[in-house]
Amino acid sequence: MIFFEVENVDQVWEELSALRLTEKYEQVKVVPVRVESWGRVCFLHDPSGILLHFGQFL
């Protein structure tokens, strides 16, 4: 698991979605932005099984 702090999680989400990774790789899962108590986050499960968090703190 790797956490990346980003300035704009919505922009990251748009860029991940535009790549259409789930259509290219069946092992990939992309989880939309969700609100947490500390900020906002989206996720990318890559083909090798690594979970990437992209988070924006409040």
All heavy atoms as a GROMACS GRO file, in nm:
protein
  485
    1MET      N    1   0.084  -0.116   0.000
    1MET     CA    2   0.000   0.000   0.000
    1MET      C    3   0.089   0.124   0.000
    1MET      O    4   0.188   0.130   0.072
    1MET     CB    5  -0.090  -0.001   0.125
    1MET     CG    6  -0.180   0.116   0.132
    1MET     SD    7  -0.289   0.126   0.276
    1MET     CE    8  -0.274  -0.025   0.359
    2ILE      N    9   0.055   0.219  -0.085
    2ILE     CA   10   0.129   0.345  -0.093
    2ILE      C   11   0.028   0.459  -0.088
    2ILE      O   12  -0.076   0.454  -0.155
    2ILE     CB   13   0.211   0.354  -0.224
    2ILE    CG1   14   0.310   0.239  -0.232
    2ILE    CG2   15   0.283   0.487  -0.233
    2ILE    CD1   16   0.382   0.231  -0.365
    3PHE      N   17   0.059   0.562  -0.009
    3PHE     CA   18  -0.027   0.679   0.001
    3PHE      C   19   0.043   0.798  -0.062
    3PHE      O   20   0.157   0.828  -0.029
    3PHE     CB   21  -0.059   0.711   0.149
    3PHE     CG   22  -0.152   0.828   0.164
    3PHE    CD1   23  -0.288   0.808   0.170
    3PHE    CD2   24  -0.103   0.957   0.173
    3PHE    CE1   25  -0.375   0.916   0.183
    3PHE    CE2   26  -0.188   1.065   0.186
    3PHE     CZ   27  -0.324   1.044   0.191
    4PHE      N   28  -0.027   0.863  -0.154
    4PHE     CA   29   0.022   0.985  -0.217
    4PHE      C   30  -0.065   1.102  -0.172
    4PHE      O   31  -0.186   1.098  -0.193
    4PHE     CB   32   0.016   0.977  -0.370
    4PHE     CG   33   0.105   0.873  -0.429
    4PHE    CD1   34   0.055   0.748  -0.461
    4PHE    CD2   35   0.238   0.901  -0.454
    4PHE    CE1   36   0.136   0.651  -0.518
    4PHE    CE2   37   0.320   0.804  -0.511
    4PHE     CZ   38   0.270   0.679  -0.541
    5GLU      N   39  -0.005   1.203  -0.111
    5GLU     CA   40  -0.080   1.323  -0.079
    5GLU      C   41  -0.083   1.410  -0.204
    5GLU      O   42   0.022   1.439  -0.262
    5GLU     CB   43  -0.016   1.399   0.036
    5GLU     CG   44  -0.093   1.523   0.074
    5GLU     CD   45  -0.032   1.602   0.188
    5GLU    OE1   46   0.070   1.557   0.244
    5GLU    OE2   47  -0.087   1.708   0.221
    6VAL      N   48  -0.203   1.450  -0.244
    6VAL     CA   49  -0.219   1.532  -0.364
    6VAL      C   50  -0.293   1.661  -0.328
    6VAL      O   51  -0.363   1.668  -0.228
    6VAL     CB   52  -0.295   1.455  -0.475
    6VAL    CG1   53  -0.217   1.333  -0.518
    6VAL    CG2   54  -0.435   1.416  -0.430
    7GLU      N   55  -0.277   1.762  -0.412
    7GLU     CA   56  -0.344   1.889  -0.388
    7GLU      C   57  -0.489   1.887  -0.434
    7GLU      O   58  -0.573   1.958  -0.379
    7GLU     CB   59  -0.270   2.002  -0.459
    7GLU     CG   60  -0.137   2.034  -0.397
    7GLU     CD   61  -0.070   2.155  -0.460
    7GLU    OE1   62  -0.141   2.239  -0.519
    7GLU    OE2   63   0.052   2.164  -0.449
    8ASN      N   64  -0.519   1.805  -0.536
    8ASN     CA   65  -0.654   1.803  -0.591
    8ASN      C   66  -0.692   1.659  -0.629
    8ASN      O   67  -0.659   1.612  -0.738
    8ASN     CB   68  -0.661   1.895  -0.714
    8ASN     CG   69  -0.801   1.910  -0.766
    8ASN    OD1   70  -0.887   1.825  -0.747
    8ASN    ND2   71  -0.826   2.020  -0.835
    9VAL      N   72  -0.760   1.592  -0.538
    9VAL     CA   73  -0.794   1.453  -0.561
    9VAL      C   74  -0.894   1.437  -0.675
    9VAL      O   75  -0.895   1.335  -0.745
    9VAL     CB   76  -0.843   1.384  -0.431
    9VAL    CG1   77  -0.983   1.428  -0.394
    9VAL    CG2   78  -0.833   1.234  -0.440
   10ASP      N   79  -0.978   1.539  -0.698
   10ASP     CA   80  -1.072   1.531  -0.811
   10ASP      C   81  -0.998   1.528  -0.944
   10ASP      O   82  -1.035   1.455  -1.036
   10ASP     CB   83  -1.169   1.649  -0.808
   10ASP     CG   84  -1.265   1.641  -0.690
   10ASP    OD1   85  -1.321   1.532  -0.667
   10ASP    OD2   86  -1.282   1.742  -0.621
   11GLN      N   87  -0.891   1.604  -0.955
   11GLN     CA   88  -0.811   1.604  -1.077
   11GLN      C   89  -0.743   1.469  -1.098
   11GLN      O   90  -0.740   1.416  -1.209
   11GLN     CB   91  -0.706   1.714  -1.073
   11GLN     CG   92  -0.621   1.720  -1.198
   11GLN     CD   93  -0.517   1.832  -1.192
   11GLN    OE1   94  -0.513   1.911  -1.099
   11GLN    NE2   95  -0.432   1.836  -1.291
   12VAL      N   96  -0.692   1.411  -0.990
   12VAL     CA   97  -0.631   1.278  -0.998
   12VAL      C   98  -0.734   1.177  -1.045
   12VAL      O   99  -0.707   1.095  -1.133
   12VAL     CB  100  -0.569   1.237  -0.863
   12VAL    CG1  101  -0.524   1.092  -0.865
   12VAL    CG2  102  -0.455   1.329  -0.825
   13TRP      N  103  -0.854   1.184  -0.988
   13TRP     CA  104  -0.961   1.092  -1.026
   13TRP      C  105  -0.994   1.104  -1.175
   13TRP      O  106  -1.009   1.005  -1.245
   13TRP     CB  107  -1.086   1.115  -0.941
   13TRP     CG  108  -1.204   1.042  -0.993
   13TRP    CD1  109  -1.315   1.096  -1.053
   13TRP    CD2  110  -1.223   0.900  -0.996
   13TRP    NE1  111  -1.400   0.996  -1.092
   13TRP    CE2  112  -1.347   0.876  -1.057
   13TRP    CE3  113  -1.147   0.793  -0.954
   13TRP    CZ2  114  -1.396   0.746  -1.077
   13TRP    CZ3  115  -1.197   0.664  -0.973
   13TRP    CH2  116  -1.320   0.643  -1.034
   14GLU      N  117  -1.005   1.227  -1.224
   14GLU     CA  118  -1.034   1.250  -1.365
   14GLU      C  119  -0.924   1.192  -1.454
   14GLU      O  120  -0.953   1.131  -1.557
   14GLU     CB  121  -1.052   1.399  -1.393
   14GLU     CG  122  -1.179   1.457  -1.335
   14GLU     CD  123  -1.191   1.607  -1.354
   14GLU    OE1  124  -1.122   1.663  -1.442
   14GLU    OE2  125  -1.269   1.669  -1.280
   15GLU      N  126  -0.800   1.210  -1.414
   15GLU     CA  127  -0.688   1.159  -1.492
   15GLU      C  128  -0.684   1.006  -1.490
   15GLU      O  129  -0.660   0.943  -1.594
   15GLU     CB  130  -0.556   1.216  -1.441
   15GLU     CG  131  -0.545   1.365  -1.469
   15GLU     CD  132  -0.422   1.430  -1.409
   15GLU    OE1  133  -0.336   1.358  -1.354
   15GLU    OE2  134  -0.412   1.554  -1.415
   16LEU      N  135  -0.710   0.946  -1.375
   16LEU     CA  136  -0.714   0.800  -1.367
   16LEU      C  137  -0.828   0.745  -1.452
   16LEU      O  138  -0.811   0.646  -1.524
   16LEU     CB  139  -0.732   0.754  -1.222
   16LEU     CG  140  -0.611   0.765  -1.130
   16LEU    CD1  141  -0.651   0.730  -0.988
   16LEU    CD2  142  -0.497   0.678  -1.178
   17SER      N  143  -0.944   0.808  -1.444
   17SER     CA  144  -1.060   0.763  -1.521
   17SER      C  145  -1.034   0.773  -1.671
   17SER      O  146  -1.072   0.684  -1.748
   17SER     CB  147  -1.183   0.846  -1.486
   17SER     OG  148  -1.217   0.828  -1.351
   18ALA      N  149  -0.967   0.879  -1.713
   18ALA     CA  150  -0.939   0.900  -1.856
   18ALA      C  151  -0.847   0.793  -1.913
   18ALA      O  152  -0.851   0.764  -2.033
   18ALA     CB  153  -0.878   1.038  -1.877
   19LEU      N  154  -0.766   0.730  -1.828
   19LEU     CA  155  -0.676   0.625  -1.874
   19LEU      C  156  -0.748   0.495  -1.909
   19LEU      O  157  -0.693   0.409  -1.977
   19LEU     CB  158  -0.569   0.597  -1.769
   19LEU     CG  159  -0.471   0.710  -1.741
   19LEU    CD1  160  -0.384   0.676  -1.621
   19LEU    CD2  161  -0.385   0.736  -1.863
   20ARG      N  162  -0.871   0.480  -1.861
   20ARG     CA  163  -0.954   0.361  -1.886
   20ARG      C  164  -0.880   0.232  -1.852
   20ARG      O  165  -0.883   0.134  -1.927
   20ARG     CB  166  -1.002   0.364  -2.030
   20ARG     CG  167  -1.081   0.491  -2.061
   20ARG     CD  168  -1.107   0.508  -2.206
   20ARG     NE  169  -1.202   0.404  -2.249
   20ARG     CZ  170  -1.294   0.420  -2.339
   20ARG    NH1  171  -1.306   0.535  -2.399
   20ARG    NH2  172  -1.373   0.322  -2.373
   21LEU      N  173  -0.814   0.233  -1.738
   21LEU     CA  174  -0.732   0.120  -1.697
   21LEU      C  175  -0.812  -0.008  -1.675
   21LEU      O  176  -0.763  -0.117  -1.703
   21LEU     CB  177  -0.654   0.155  -1.570
   21LEU     CG  178  -0.552   0.267  -1.585
   21LEU    CD1  179  -0.497   0.308  -1.449
   21LEU    CD2  180  -0.441   0.226  -1.679
   22THR      N  181  -0.934   0.005  -1.624
   22THR     CA  182  -1.014  -0.116  -1.599
   22THR      C  183  -1.055  -0.185  -1.728
   22THR      O  184  -1.082  -0.304  -1.728
   22THR     CB  185  -1.140  -0.082  -1.516
   22THR    OG1  186  -1.216   0.018  -1.584
   22THR    CG2  187  -1.102  -0.032  -1.377
   23GLU      N  188  -1.058  -0.110  -1.839
   23GLU     CA  189  -1.088  -0.171  -1.968
   23GLU      C  190  -0.965  -0.238  -2.028
   23GLU      O  191  -0.978  -0.333  -2.105
   23GLU     CB  192  -1.140  -0.064  -2.063
   23GLU     CG  193  -1.273  -0.005  -2.019
   23GLU     CD  194  -1.316   0.110  -2.108
   23GLU    OE1  195  -1.269   0.120  -2.223
   23GLU    OE2  196  -1.398   0.191  -2.061
   24LYS      N  197  -0.847  -0.190  -1.993
   24LYS     CA  198  -0.723  -0.243  -2.049
   24LYS      C  199  -0.668  -0.361  -1.969
   24LYS      O  200  -0.603  -0.448  -2.025
   24LYS     CB  201  -0.618  -0.133  -2.054
   24LYS     CG  202  -0.654  -0.018  -2.146
   24LYS     CD  203  -0.551   0.091  -2.140
   24LYS     CE  204  -0.592   0.210  -2.226
   24LYS     NZ  205  -0.498   0.321  -2.216
   25TYR      N  206  -0.693  -0.361  -1.837
   25TYR     CA  207  -0.637  -0.463  -1.749
   25TYR      C  208  -0.745  -0.514  -1.655
   25TYR      O  209  -0.799  -0.438  -1.574
   25TYR     CB  210  -0.522  -0.404  -1.665
   25TYR     CG  211  -0.419  -0.332  -1.747
   25TYR    CD1  212  -0.421  -0.193  -1.759
   25TYR    CD2  213  -0.318  -0.403  -1.812
   25TYR    CE1  214  -0.325  -0.127  -1.834
   25TYR    CE2  215  -0.224  -0.338  -1.888
   25TYR     CZ  216  -0.227  -0.199  -1.898
   25TYR     OH  217  -0.133  -0.135  -1.974
   26GLU      N  218  -0.777  -0.641  -1.665
   26GLU     CA  219  -0.886  -0.694  -1.584
   26GLU      C  220  -0.854  -0.697  -1.435
   26GLU      O  221  -0.943  -0.700  -1.352
   26GLU     CB  222  -0.930  -0.832  -1.632
   26GLU     CG  223  -0.829  -0.942  -1.610
   26GLU     CD  224  -0.881  -1.075  -1.659
   26GLU    OE1  225  -0.909  -1.086  -1.780
   26GLU    OE2  226  -0.892  -1.167  -1.576
   27GLN      N  227  -0.726  -0.695  -1.397
   27GLN     CA  228  -0.688  -0.699  -1.256
   27GLN      C  229  -0.696  -0.562  -1.188
   27GLN      O  230  -0.688  -0.552  -1.067
   27GLN     CB  231  -0.545  -0.751  -1.237
   27GLN     CG  232  -0.516  -0.882  -1.303
   27GLN     CD  233  -0.459  -0.865  -1.444
   27GLN    OE1  234  -0.483  -0.766  -1.512
   27GLN    NE2  235  -0.385  -0.965  -1.488
   28VAL      N  236  -0.711  -0.457  -1.264
   28VAL     CA  237  -0.710  -0.321  -1.210
   28VAL      C  238  -0.849  -0.284  -1.158
   28VAL      O  239  -0.950  -0.315  -1.221
   28VAL     CB  240  -0.666  -0.219  -1.317
   28VAL    CG1  241  -0.687  -0.076  -1.270
   28VAL    CG2  242  -0.520  -0.240  -1.352
   29LYS      N  243  -0.851  -0.217  -1.043
   29LYS     CA  244  -0.976  -0.165  -0.988
   29LYS      C  245  -0.951  -0.020  -0.949
   29LYS      O  246  -0.850   0.011  -0.886
   29LYS     CB  247  -1.018  -0.246  -0.865
   29LYS     CG  248  -1.147  -0.199  -0.804
   29LYS     CD  249  -1.186  -0.286  -0.686
   29LYS     CE  250  -1.313  -0.233  -0.621
   29LYS     NZ  251  -1.343  -0.304  -0.497
   30VAL      N  252  -1.041   0.069  -0.987
   30VAL     CA  253  -1.030   0.210  -0.954
   30VAL      C  254  -1.153   0.246  -0.870
   30VAL      O  255  -1.266   0.221  -0.912
   30VAL     CB  256  -1.023   0.297  -1.081
   30VAL    CG1  257  -1.006   0.442  -1.046
   30VAL    CG2  258  -0.909   0.251  -1.172
   31VAL      N  259  -1.130   0.302  -0.752
   31VAL     CA  260  -1.238   0.337  -0.660
   31VAL      C  261  -1.255   0.489  -0.659
   31VAL      O  262  -1.158   0.561  -0.634
   31VAL     CB  263  -1.208   0.285  -0.518
   31VAL    CG1  264  -1.320   0.320  -0.422
   31VAL    CG2  265  -1.183   0.134  -0.520
   32PRO      N  266  -1.376   0.538  -0.685
   32PRO     CA  267  -1.399   0.683  -0.692
   32PRO      C  268  -1.368   0.756  -0.562
   32PRO      O  269  -1.356   0.695  -0.455
   32PRO     CB  270  -1.549   0.694  -0.723
   32PRO     CG  271  -1.590   0.560  -0.770
   32PRO     CD  272  -1.496   0.462  -0.711
   33VAL      N  273  -1.364   0.887  -0.571
   33VAL     CA  274  -1.336   0.973  -0.456
   33VAL      C  275  -1.443   0.952  -0.350
   33VAL      O  276  -1.562   0.946  -0.380
   33VAL     CB  277  -1.333   1.122  -0.499
   33VAL    CG1  278  -1.316   1.212  -0.378
   33VAL    CG2  279  -1.222   1.146  -0.600
   34ARG      N  280  -1.396   0.940  -0.227
   34ARG     CA  281  -1.490   0.933  -0.115
   34ARG      C  282  -1.441   1.026  -0.005
   34ARG      O  283  -1.322   1.055   0.005
   34ARG     CB  284  -1.510   0.791  -0.065
   34ARG     CG  285  -1.390   0.726  -0.005
   34ARG     CD  286  -1.422   0.583   0.032
   34ARG     NE  287  -1.322   0.531   0.124
   34ARG     CZ  288  -1.301   0.405   0.147
   34ARG    NH1  289  -1.373   0.315   0.083
   34ARG    NH2  290  -1.211   0.367   0.232
   35VAL      N  291  -1.534   1.069   0.076
   35VAL     CA  292  -1.504   1.164   0.184
   35VAL      C  293  -1.477   1.088   0.313
   35VAL      O  294  -1.553   0.998   0.350
   35VAL     CB  295  -1.622   1.262   0.203
   35VAL    CG1  296  -1.594   1.358   0.318
   35VAL    CG2  297  -1.648   1.340   0.075
   36GLU      N  298  -1.367   1.121   0.376
   36GLU     CA  299  -1.330   1.065   0.506
   36GLU      C  300  -1.326   1.179   0.608
   36GLU      O  301  -1.332   1.296   0.570
   36GLU     CB  302  -1.192   0.998   0.497
   36GLU     CG  303  -1.182   0.885   0.396
   36GLU     CD  304  -1.256   0.760   0.439
   36GLU    OE1  305  -1.294   0.748   0.558
   36GLU    OE2  306  -1.279   0.673   0.353
   37SER      N  307  -1.310   1.147   0.734
   37SER     CA  308  -1.306   1.250   0.839
   37SER      C  309  -1.185   1.342   0.824
   37SER      O  310  -1.189   1.458   0.865
   37SER     CB  311  -1.306   1.185   0.977
   37SER     OG  312  -1.191   1.104   0.992
   38TRP      N  313  -1.078   1.295   0.763
   38TRP     CA  314  -0.954   1.370   0.750
   38TRP      C  315  -0.938   1.440   0.615
   38TRP      O  316  -0.850   1.522   0.595
   38TRP     CB  317  -0.834   1.278   0.773
   38TRP     CG  318  -0.839   1.154   0.688
   38TRP    CD1  319  -0.892   1.034   0.723
   38TRP    CD2  320  -0.794   1.140   0.554
   38TRP    NE1  321  -0.883   0.945   0.618
   38TRP    CE2  322  -0.821   1.008   0.513
   38TRP    CE3  323  -0.731   1.226   0.464
   38TRP    CZ2  324  -0.789   0.960   0.387
   38TRP    CZ3  325  -0.699   1.177   0.338
   38TRP    CH2  326  -0.728   1.046   0.302
   39GLY      N  327  -1.024   1.403   0.517
   39GLY     CA  328  -1.012   1.461   0.383
   39GLY      C  329  -1.085   1.376   0.280
   39GLY      O  330  -1.185   1.313   0.310
   40ARG      N  331  -1.031   1.371   0.158
   40ARG     CA  332  -1.092   1.297   0.048
   40ARG      C  333  -0.987   1.206  -0.016
   40ARG      O  334  -0.870   1.241  -0.019
   40ARG     CB  335  -1.147   1.395  -0.055
   40ARG     CG  336  -1.246   1.491   0.010
   40ARG     CD  337  -1.291   1.603  -0.080
   40ARG     NE  338  -1.384   1.549  -0.175
   40ARG     CZ  339  -1.375   1.565  -0.307
   40ARG    NH1  340  -1.279   1.638  -0.358
   40ARG    NH2  341  -1.461   1.512  -0.387
   41VAL      N  342  -1.032   1.091  -0.066
   41VAL     CA  343  -0.938   0.992  -0.116
   41VAL      C  344  -1.000   0.910  -0.229
   41VAL      O  345  -1.121   0.891  -0.233
   41VAL     CB  346  -0.890   0.899   0.000
   41VAL    CG1  347  -1.004   0.816   0.054
   41VAL    CG2  348  -0.774   0.812  -0.040
   42CYS      N  349  -0.916   0.865  -0.324
   42CYS     CA  350  -0.956   0.766  -0.423
   42CYS      C  351  -0.846   0.660  -0.427
   42CYS      O  352  -0.736   0.682  -0.377
   42CYS     CB  353  -0.983   0.828  -0.560
   42CYS     SG  354  -0.839   0.898  -0.643
   43PHE      N  355  -0.877   0.545  -0.486
   43PHE     CA  356  -0.786   0.432  -0.483
   43PHE      C  357  -0.764   0.371  -0.621
   43PHE      O  358  -0.854   0.373  -0.704
   43PHE     CB  359  -0.841   0.320  -0.392
   43PHE     CG  360  -0.873   0.364  -0.254
   43PHE    CD1  361  -1.001   0.402  -0.220
   43PHE    CD2  362  -0.775   0.366  -0.156
   43PHE    CE1  363  -1.032   0.442  -0.091
   43PHE    CE2  364  -0.804   0.406  -0.027
   43PHE     CZ  365  -0.933   0.444   0.005
   44LEU      N  366  -0.647   0.314  -0.639
   44LEU     CA  367  -0.615   0.237  -0.758
   44LEU      C  368  -0.548   0.108  -0.714
   44LEU      O  369  -0.446   0.111  -0.645
   44LEU     CB  370  -0.519   0.315  -0.849
   44LEU     CG  371  -0.457   0.238  -0.966
   44LEU    CD1  372  -0.563   0.195  -1.065
   44LEU    CD2  373  -0.351   0.322  -1.035
   45HIS      N  374  -0.610  -0.005  -0.747
   45HIS     CA  375  -0.550  -0.136  -0.724
   45HIS      C  376  -0.478  -0.172  -0.853
   45HIS      O  377  -0.542  -0.195  -0.956
   45HIS     CB  378  -0.657  -0.242  -0.696
   45HIS     CG  379  -0.740  -0.212  -0.576
   45HIS    ND1  380  -0.721  -0.276  -0.456
   45HIS    CD2  381  -0.843  -0.127  -0.557
   45HIS    CE1  382  -0.809  -0.232  -0.369
   45HIS    NE2  383  -0.884  -0.142  -0.427
   46ASP      N  384  -0.345  -0.177  -0.850
   46ASP     CA  385  -0.271  -0.202  -0.974
   46ASP      C  386  -0.262  -0.352  -1.004
   46ASP      O  387  -0.296  -0.435  -0.919
   46ASP     CB  388  -0.136  -0.132  -0.973
   46ASP     CG  389  -0.027  -0.205  -0.898
   46ASP    OD1  390  -0.051  -0.316  -0.845
   46ASP    OD2  391   0.085  -0.152  -0.893
   47PRO      N  392  -0.220  -0.390  -1.124
   47PRO     CA  393  -0.218  -0.532  -1.163
   47PRO      C  394  -0.129  -0.620  -1.075
   47PRO      O  395  -0.152  -0.739  -1.065
   47PRO     CB  396  -0.164  -0.529  -1.306
   47PRO     CG  397  -0.190  -0.393  -1.356
   47PRO     CD  398  -0.182  -0.303  -1.236
   48SER      N  399  -0.030  -0.564  -1.010
   48SER     CA  400   0.057  -0.645  -0.926
   48SER      C  401   0.004  -0.660  -0.784
   48SER      O  402   0.067  -0.724  -0.700
   48SER     CB  403   0.198  -0.584  -0.922
   48SER     OG  404   0.196  -0.458  -0.858
   49GLY      N  405  -0.112  -0.599  -0.755
   49GLY     CA  406  -0.174  -0.612  -0.625
   49GLY      C  407  -0.145  -0.499  -0.528
   49GLY      O  408  -0.187  -0.503  -0.413
   50ILE      N  409  -0.074  -0.398  -0.573
   50ILE     CA  410  -0.044  -0.285  -0.486
   50ILE      C  411  -0.164  -0.190  -0.485
   50ILE      O  412  -0.221  -0.159  -0.588
   50ILE     CB  413   0.083  -0.210  -0.534
   50ILE    CG1  414   0.203  -0.304  -0.522
   50ILE    CG2  415   0.105  -0.083  -0.453
   50ILE    CD1  416   0.330  -0.248  -0.582
   51LEU      N  417  -0.200  -0.144  -0.365
   51LEU     CA  418  -0.309  -0.049  -0.349
   51LEU      C  419  -0.251   0.090  -0.337
   51LEU      O  420  -0.172   0.118  -0.247
   51LEU     CB  421  -0.392  -0.082  -0.225
   51LEU     CG  422  -0.501   0.016  -0.187
   51LEU    CD1  423  -0.602   0.032  -0.300
   51LEU    CD2  424  -0.570  -0.029  -0.060
   52LEU      N  425  -0.287   0.176  -0.430
   52LEU     CA  426  -0.240   0.315  -0.430
   52LEU      C  427  -0.352   0.405  -0.380
   52LEU      O  428  -0.463   0.403  -0.433
   52LEU     CB  429  -0.199   0.357  -0.571
   52LEU     CG  430  -0.092   0.270  -0.638
   52LEU    CD1  431  -0.078   0.308  -0.783
   52LEU    CD2  432   0.038   0.280  -0.566
   53HIS      N  433  -0.323   0.483  -0.275
   53HIS     CA  434  -0.418   0.580  -0.221
   53HIS      C  435  -0.374   0.718  -0.271
   53HIS      O  436  -0.257   0.752  -0.263
   53HIS     CB  437  -0.409   0.585  -0.067
   53HIS     CG  438  -0.453   0.463   0.001
   53HIS    ND1  439  -0.553   0.464   0.095
   53HIS    CD2  440  -0.410   0.336  -0.005
   53HIS    CE1  441  -0.570   0.342   0.143
   53HIS    NE2  442  -0.483   0.263   0.083
   54PHE      N  443  -0.470   0.797  -0.316
   54PHE     CA  444  -0.445   0.936  -0.354
   54PHE      C  445  -0.535   1.020  -0.265
   54PHE      O  446  -0.657   1.016  -0.278
   54PHE     CB  447  -0.476   0.959  -0.501
   54PHE     CG  448  -0.392   0.876  -0.593
   54PHE    CD1  449  -0.437   0.753  -0.638
   54PHE    CD2  450  -0.267   0.921  -0.633
   54PHE    CE1  451  -0.358   0.676  -0.723
   54PHE    CE2  452  -0.189   0.844  -0.718
   54PHE     CZ  453  -0.234   0.722  -0.762
   55GLY      N  454  -0.473   1.092  -0.169
   55GLY     CA  455  -0.553   1.162  -0.070
   55GLY      C  456  -0.524   1.312  -0.064
   55GLY      O  457  -0.412   1.356  -0.085
   56GLN      N  458  -0.630   1.384  -0.032
   56GLN     CA  459  -0.622   1.529  -0.016
   56GLN      C  460  -0.671   1.560   0.125
   56GLN      O  461  -0.787   1.535   0.159
   56GLN     CB  462  -0.712   1.597  -0.120
   56GLN     CG  463  -0.719   1.746  -0.109
   56GLN     CD  464  -0.814   1.805  -0.213
   56GLN    OE1  465  -0.856   1.739  -0.307
   56GLN    NE2  466  -0.848   1.930  -0.195
   57PHE      N  467  -0.582   1.613   0.210
   57PHE     CA  468  -0.618   1.646   0.346
   57PHE      C  469  -0.700   1.775   0.352
   57PHE      O  470  -0.685   1.862   0.265
   57PHE     CB  471  -0.492   1.661   0.433
   57PHE     CG  472  -0.421   1.531   0.456
   57PHE    CD1  473  -0.305   1.502   0.387
   57PHE    CD2  474  -0.470   1.439   0.547
   57PHE    CE1  475  -0.238   1.382   0.408
   57PHE    CE2  476  -0.404   1.318   0.567
   57PHE     CZ  477  -0.289   1.290   0.499
   58LEU      N  478  -0.783   1.786   0.453
   58LEU     CA  479  -0.863   1.909   0.473
   58LEU      C  480  -0.774   2.026   0.506
   58LEU      O  481  -0.671   2.018   0.560
   58LEU     CB  482  -0.964   1.889   0.586
   58LEU     CG  483  -1.070   1.784   0.560
   58LEU    CD1  484  -1.158   1.768   0.683
   58LEU    CD2  485  -1.156   1.824   0.441
   0.00000   0.00000   0.00000
